Amino acid sequence: MSASTKPRSGFTLIELLVVIAIIAVLIGLLLPAVQQVREAASRTKCTNNLKQIGLAIHNYEGTYQALPPAVVNNPGMADWGGLSEFQKNPAVAPSAGSDFARHGFLSIITPFIEQASVTAQAAGGYDYRRDWSNPANQPAAVVRIRVYECPSTPGTHFLSAAPSGWSSAPATADYWPITRANNNTSVWTTGLGIPYPGDDAVRSVLTHNQQTKMTAIQDGLSNTLMLGESGARNDGWAFGTLYSSALSGIRGAWASETNNIVCAGTRGPATPGSAPAGKVTNSGHVASAIAINGWNQGELYSFHKQLCNVAMGDGSVRPLKDNISMLALQKLAARSDGQPNEP
């Protein structure tokens, strides 16, 4: 066989470029599908996390015949009932009040969520008579608890820097207690066109500085919000865009008493990546209000596309679409408003 008729053993440059182009197109077609599958898995994990936290809350209620406080930020006013089991060191006075120091409910329910290994990091056990930030409790507060974290939330799940007096940065969480609906009378009566039910009635399943009896949830546990997402709180996010990579303070730390969600609504109009003007505080703000996924500082906010996961008082978990109306959100958040929920 002559050299001119010898079979080729490779691709020409043009053929190689065509193959590369075809592969690039296929990757471009497959990537969105892969991302969708990954996000679906993250949503499933997020849903399961909220179910586990809701179960822990009901286990707490089974022990103490009351639901846990959402936060204890004023120990002198706290109504803890029969929680003497948590008084690890009665000789140590809390920072304020006569019973317990400053804690968030994620700290309070750790004994009910199989996190004994975390609380054991504190010498002698986690001490509820000291603040969560007390040096005795800091070794526990810097440990990540994965069930408190949404896998779709960006970041390291630690505060951006260790606060003064800490050797390490506290670990953060993405799920918080929903403590109330909007508590401005004109928002209800003028903005939404329904009666304002009063301070106690607009509270949600969990509230601040006191336990809650299930009988207080007159609209029904399955009809009232208890927990929700408000992720990446050490950073500031608005409408899917970061506007501050490290806000001041300790917001976001899972053990802290500074974290809760109020369904007041975010004042609009707003620009993605810019801090909003604040919460809805009067009837004039209602028309342009953003009910959820507008702002992660105190409102329902998730990194799932067009929805935010919430847990109801009975422990069931559902997604709220980000086009939910302010009227529907207020009815869900208030525990005794007497209004039928939106379909």
C-alpha positions as CSV (number, residue, x, y, z in Angstrom):
1,M,0.0,0.0,0.0
2,S,1.5,3.4,-0.9
3,A,1.9,6.2,1.6
4,S,-0.9,8.2,-0.2
5,T,-3.5,5.5,0.5
6,K,-2.5,4.8,4.2
7,P,-5.6,5.1,6.5
8,R,-5.7,8.2,8.7
9,S,-5.1,7.6,12.5
10,G,-6.6,10.8,14.0
11,F,-8.9,13.8,13.6
12,T,-8.3,16.8,11.6
13,L,-8.3,20.2,13.4
14,I,-11.8,21.0,12.0
15,E,-13.2,17.7,13.1
16,L,-11.8,18.2,16.6
17,L,-13.3,21.7,16.9
18,V,-16.7,20.4,15.8
19,V,-16.5,17.6,18.5
20,I,-15.6,20.2,21.1
21,A,-18.4,22.5,20.0
22,I,-20.9,19.6,20.2
23,I,-19.7,18.7,23.7
24,A,-20.0,22.3,24.8
25,V,-23.6,22.5,23.5
26,L,-24.5,19.2,25.4
27,I,-23.0,20.6,28.6
28,G,-25.0,23.8,28.2
29,L,-28.2,21.8,27.7
30,L,-27.4,19.4,30.7
31,L,-26.2,22.0,33.2
32,P,-29.7,23.6,33.9
33,A,-31.1,20.1,34.4
34,V,-28.3,19.2,36.8
35,Q,-28.8,22.5,38.7
36,Q,-32.5,21.7,39.0
37,V,-31.9,18.3,40.4
38,R,-29.4,19.7,42.9
39,E,-31.9,22.4,44.0
40,A,-34.7,19.8,44.3
41,A,-32.4,17.8,46.6
42,S,-31.6,20.9,48.6
43,R,-35.3,21.7,49.0
44,T,-36.0,18.2,50.2
45,K,-33.2,18.4,52.7
46,C,-34.5,21.9,53.8
47,T,-38.0,20.5,54.3
48,N,-36.7,17.6,56.3
49,N,-34.7,20.0,58.5
50,L,-37.8,22.0,59.3
51,K,-39.7,18.8,60.1
52,Q,-37.0,17.7,62.5
53,I,-37.0,21.0,64.3
54,G,-40.8,21.0,64.5
55,L,-40.7,17.5,66.0
56,A,-38.2,18.7,68.6
57,I,-40.6,21.5,69.5
58,H,-43.5,19.1,70.0
59,N,-41.2,16.8,72.0
60,Y,-40.5,19.8,74.2
61,E,-44.2,20.4,74.6
62,G,-44.7,16.8,75.5
63,T,-42.3,17.2,78.4
64,Y,-43.3,20.6,79.7
65,Q,-47.0,20.8,78.4
66,A,-46.1,24.1,76.7
67,L,-44.3,25.2,73.6
68,P,-40.9,26.8,74.0
69,P,-40.3,30.5,73.9
70,A,-39.1,31.8,70.6
71,V,-36.4,33.9,72.3
72,V,-35.6,34.9,75.8
73,N,-34.2,38.4,75.5
74,N,-35.6,39.7,78.7
75,P,-35.0,37.0,81.4
76,G,-36.6,39.1,84.1
77,M,-40.0,38.8,82.2
78,A,-39.5,35.2,81.1
79,D,-42.2,32.7,82.0
80,W,-40.4,29.3,81.9
81,G,-42.7,27.3,84.0
82,G,-41.3,23.9,85.0
83,L,-37.9,24.1,83.4
84,S,-35.8,23.3,86.5
85,E,-34.2,20.4,84.6
86,F,-32.2,23.0,82.6
87,Q,-30.8,24.7,85.7
88,K,-27.4,23.2,85.4
89,N,-25.8,25.4,88.0
90,P,-28.3,27.0,90.4
91,A,-25.5,28.7,92.3
92,V,-24.8,30.9,89.2
93,A,-27.2,33.7,88.8
94,P,-28.3,34.5,85.2
95,S,-27.4,37.8,83.7
96,A,-30.8,39.2,84.4
97,G,-34.0,37.9,86.1
98,S,-34.4,35.1,88.4
99,D,-34.6,32.0,86.2
100,F,-32.8,31.9,82.9
101,A,-30.4,33.9,80.9
102,R,-30.5,35.0,77.2
103,H,-31.1,32.2,74.7
104,G,-32.8,31.6,71.4
105,F,-35.1,28.7,70.9
106,L,-32.6,26.7,68.8
107,S,-30.4,26.7,71.9
108,I,-33.4,25.7,74.1
109,I,-34.4,22.7,72.0
110,T,-31.0,21.2,71.5
111,P,-31.7,18.5,74.1
112,F,-34.7,17.4,72.0
113,I,-33.0,17.2,68.7
114,E,-30.3,14.7,69.4
115,Q,-27.5,17.2,69.7
116,A,-26.1,16.1,73.1
117,S,-22.6,16.0,71.5
118,V,-22.9,19.7,70.8
119,T,-24.0,20.9,74.3
120,A,-21.4,18.6,75.8
121,Q,-18.7,20.8,74.4
122,A,-19.4,23.2,77.2
123,A,-17.6,22.2,80.4
124,G,-20.1,20.6,82.7
125,G,-22.8,20.8,80.0
126,Y,-24.5,23.7,78.4
127,D,-25.6,26.1,81.1
128,Y,-29.0,27.8,80.5
129,R,-28.5,30.0,83.6
130,R,-25.8,31.8,81.7
131,D,-26.1,33.8,78.5
132,W,-25.5,31.8,75.3
133,S,-22.5,34.0,74.8
134,N,-21.0,33.4,78.2
135,P,-17.4,31.9,78.0
136,A,-18.8,28.7,79.6
137,N,-21.2,28.2,76.6
138,Q,-19.0,29.5,73.8
139,P,-17.5,26.0,73.0
140,A,-20.9,24.8,72.2
141,A,-22.1,27.9,70.3
142,V,-19.3,27.7,67.8
143,V,-20.3,24.2,66.6
144,R,-22.3,23.9,63.4
145,I,-25.6,22.0,63.7
146,R,-26.4,20.8,60.2
147,V,-30.1,20.4,60.8
148,Y,-30.3,24.1,61.5
149,E,-28.8,24.9,58.0
150,C,-30.5,25.1,54.6
151,P,-28.2,23.6,52.0
152,S,-29.3,26.3,49.5
153,T,-28.0,29.1,51.6
154,P,-24.6,30.5,50.6
155,G,-21.8,31.2,53.0
156,T,-19.8,29.3,55.7
157,H,-22.4,29.2,58.4
158,F,-20.2,31.1,60.8
159,L,-20.3,34.8,61.7
160,S,-17.8,36.6,59.6
161,A,-15.6,37.4,62.6
162,A,-15.3,36.3,66.2
163,P,-17.0,38.9,68.5
164,S,-15.0,40.5,71.2
165,G,-14.2,38.0,73.9
166,W,-14.6,35.0,71.6
167,S,-11.7,32.8,70.4
168,S,-13.8,31.6,67.4
169,A,-16.8,32.8,65.5
170,P,-20.2,31.5,66.5
171,A,-22.0,29.1,64.1
172,T,-25.1,30.3,62.4
173,A,-28.5,28.9,61.3
174,D,-31.2,29.6,58.7
175,Y,-34.4,28.6,60.5
176,W,-36.1,30.8,63.0
177,P,-39.3,31.1,65.0
178,I,-42.1,33.2,63.4
179,T,-43.2,35.4,66.3
180,R,-46.0,37.6,64.9
181,A,-47.9,39.1,62.0
182,N,-47.8,42.9,61.4
183,N,-48.9,44.6,64.6
184,N,-49.9,47.9,63.2
185,T,-53.6,48.6,63.5
186,S,-53.9,50.6,60.3
187,V,-52.1,47.9,58.2
188,W,-55.0,45.6,59.1
189,T,-58.0,47.9,59.1
190,T,-57.1,50.3,56.3
191,G,-54.4,48.5,54.3
192,L,-56.0,45.0,54.3
193,G,-59.6,45.9,55.1
194,I,-60.0,43.5,58.0
195,P,-60.3,44.1,61.8
196,Y,-57.1,44.2,63.8
197,P,-57.4,41.3,66.3
198,G,-55.1,42.7,69.0
199,D,-51.5,42.2,70.3
200,D,-51.9,38.6,71.6
201,A,-54.0,37.4,68.6
202,V,-51.4,38.6,66.0
203,R,-48.7,36.6,67.7
204,S,-47.8,33.3,66.1
205,V,-47.3,29.8,67.5
206,L,-44.2,30.8,69.4
207,T,-43.6,34.1,71.1
208,H,-40.9,36.0,73.1
209,N,-40.1,35.5,76.8
210,Q,-42.8,33.0,77.5
211,Q,-44.0,29.5,76.8
212,T,-47.2,29.0,74.8
213,K,-50.1,26.7,75.6
214,M,-51.5,25.0,72.5
215,T,-54.9,26.3,73.5
216,A,-53.7,29.8,72.8
217,I,-53.5,28.9,69.0
218,Q,-57.2,29.5,68.4
219,D,-57.0,29.4,64.7
220,G,-55.5,25.9,64.8
221,L,-52.0,24.6,64.7
222,S,-52.3,23.5,61.1
223,N,-53.4,27.0,60.1
224,T,-50.7,29.1,61.9
225,L,-47.0,29.7,61.1
226,M,-44.4,28.4,63.6
227,L,-41.0,28.4,61.8
228,G,-39.5,29.6,58.6
229,E,-36.4,30.3,56.6
230,S,-34.5,33.6,56.9
231,G,-31.0,32.5,55.8
232,A,-27.5,34.0,55.7
233,R,-28.3,36.5,58.4
234,N,-24.8,37.6,59.2
235,D,-24.9,39.0,55.6
236,G,-27.5,41.3,54.1
237,W,-29.5,40.0,51.2
238,A,-32.3,41.7,49.3
239,F,-34.2,40.1,46.4
240,G,-31.6,37.5,45.7
241,T,-28.6,39.8,45.7
242,L,-26.0,40.5,48.4
243,Y,-25.8,44.1,49.6
244,S,-23.5,43.6,52.7
245,S,-21.1,40.8,53.2
246,A,-20.9,41.3,57.0
247,L,-23.5,43.2,58.9
248,S,-22.5,44.4,62.4
249,G,-23.6,42.4,65.4
250,I,-24.3,38.8,66.0
251,R,-27.5,38.2,64.0
252,G,-27.6,34.7,62.7
253,A,-25.8,32.8,65.5
254,W,-28.0,29.8,66.2
255,A,-27.8,30.1,70.0
256,S,-28.4,33.8,70.2
257,E,-31.6,35.5,71.4
258,T,-31.5,38.1,68.6
259,N,-33.1,36.0,66.0
260,N,-36.8,35.7,65.0
261,I,-39.0,36.4,62.1
262,V,-41.9,38.8,62.0
263,C,-44.2,38.7,59.1
264,A,-44.6,42.5,58.9
265,G,-43.7,42.6,55.2
266,T,-40.9,44.5,53.5
267,R,-41.5,48.0,52.3
268,G,-41.4,48.5,48.6
269,P,-40.5,49.4,46.0
270,A,-37.0,48.0,46.4
271,T,-33.9,47.4,44.4
272,P,-32.1,44.0,44.3
273,G,-28.8,44.3,46.2
274,S,-29.8,47.4,48.1
275,A,-31.0,47.5,51.7
276,P,-34.8,48.1,51.7
277,A,-36.3,51.1,53.4
278,G,-37.5,48.8,56.2
279,K,-40.7,47.0,57.3
280,V,-44.3,47.8,56.6
281,T,-45.3,50.2,59.4
282,N,-48.5,51.8,58.1
283,S,-51.4,51.3,55.7
284,G,-49.7,53.4,53.0
285,H,-47.0,50.8,52.6
286,V,-49.3,47.9,52.0
287,A,-49.9,48.4,48.3
288,S,-46.2,48.0,47.3
289,A,-45.3,45.7,50.2
290,I,-43.3,42.5,49.5
291,A,-44.6,39.7,51.7
292,I,-41.7,37.3,51.6
293,N,-38.3,36.9,49.9
294,G,-37.7,40.6,49.9
295,W,-35.2,40.9,52.8
296,N,-33.4,38.5,55.1
297,Q,-33.3,40.8,58.1
298,G,-36.3,39.8,60.2
299,E,-38.6,38.6,57.4
300,L,-39.2,35.3,55.7
301,Y,-36.4,34.8,53.1
302,S,-35.0,31.8,51.3
303,F,-32.6,31.0,48.6
304,H,-35.0,28.6,46.8
305,K,-36.4,29.8,43.6
306,Q,-39.8,31.6,44.0
307,L,-40.7,30.1,47.3
308,C,-39.8,29.9,51.0
309,N,-40.3,26.8,53.2
310,V,-42.2,27.2,56.5
311,A,-43.4,24.9,59.2
312,M,-46.9,25.2,60.6
313,G,-47.8,24.7,64.3
314,D,-48.7,21.0,63.8
315,G,-45.1,20.4,62.4
316,S,-46.2,20.1,58.8
317,V,-44.0,21.8,56.3
318,R,-45.1,23.7,53.2
319,P,-43.7,26.1,50.6
320,L,-45.0,29.6,50.4
321,K,-44.8,31.1,46.9
322,D,-43.1,34.5,46.8
323,N,-46.1,36.1,45.2
324,I,-48.2,35.4,48.3
325,S,-50.3,38.4,49.2
326,M,-49.8,40.5,52.4
327,L,-53.4,39.6,53.3
328,A,-52.8,35.9,53.1
329,L,-49.5,36.1,55.0
330,Q,-51.1,38.0,57.9
331,K,-53.9,35.5,58.3
332,L,-51.3,32.7,58.4
333,A,-49.0,34.4,60.8
334,A,-51.7,35.5,63.4
335,R,-52.7,32.7,65.7
336,S,-56.1,34.0,66.7
337,D,-57.3,36.5,64.1
338,G,-60.5,34.5,63.4
339,Q,-60.1,35.0,59.7
340,P,-60.3,32.1,57.2
341,N,-56.9,31.5,55.5
342,E,-56.6,32.1,51.8
343,P,-57.0,29.0,49.6
